């Protein structure tokens, strides 16, 4: 893997508009939310990019029972991941 991610990961991360909940990752069940400008919902063309974003988050943070959720521009859940 490239030093700062693959080209598809870098392109997907450009779609991130905000990240919340990532400051308290030492809690019992840490939760992070990543908001994007991607269109759609859990079924559609943006799911692959959303999964890349969730994976990138998980590669940067580590917790025993953490969950990251990636949302579309209109607030639909696109993907979830563990970290």
N, C-alpha and C positions, 0 to 999 in steps of 0.2 A: 504494500500500500504506500502511496506517496506520503511524504512527511505530514502534510496538512489535509489529507483526504484525497479521494479520487476526484476526477473532473465531474462525474455525475453528482457526487456528494457536495462539491463546492457550488455547483449550479443550483441544487435543491436548497442549500442553506441561504442562498441569496433571496429566497422567497420568504424567509422568516421576518416577521414584523415586530414580535414581542415574545418575551419569555417571562413567565411568572412562576412563583413557588419554588424556585431553585435556590433560594437563600437558606432555607431550613432543611437541608438534606441530612442532618444528623438525627432527625426525629425518628419515631418508631415506624411510621409509614410515609416516607417522603413522597411528595407528589409535585410534578412540574407540568406546566402547560406551555405549549409552543404554539403561537398564533402565526398564521401565514397569509399570504395574499393568493394562495392557491384556490381554484374553484372546486366545487363539487362536494361529494360526500364519500362514504366508505366504499362505494362502488363507482369507479370512474377513472379517468386518466391521471388524476393527481395522487392516487394511492401509492404508487411507486416512489414518487418524490417524498411523500409524507413518511414512508417507511425508512427512507434514507436519512431523513431529518431525525426521526426517533432513534435510529441506530447511531448517528453522530452524537446525539445527546448522551446516549448510554456509554459511548466510548470516552466521554469526557468526565462523567460523574459515576461514582460508585456508592451504592448503599445496599443494605441487606434486603430491603423490600421496597425499592423505589419503583414508581410508575411515572412514565411520561406519556402525555397525550398530545397529539398534533391536531390542530383545528384548521379548517378552511377559512377563507375570507368572510364567509357568512355564518361562521360559528358551528359548522357541522364537523363532527369528529371524523378525521381521516385515518388515523392510525394510533396505536398505542404500543408501548414497549416497556421493558423492565430494565432497571439499572441498579 
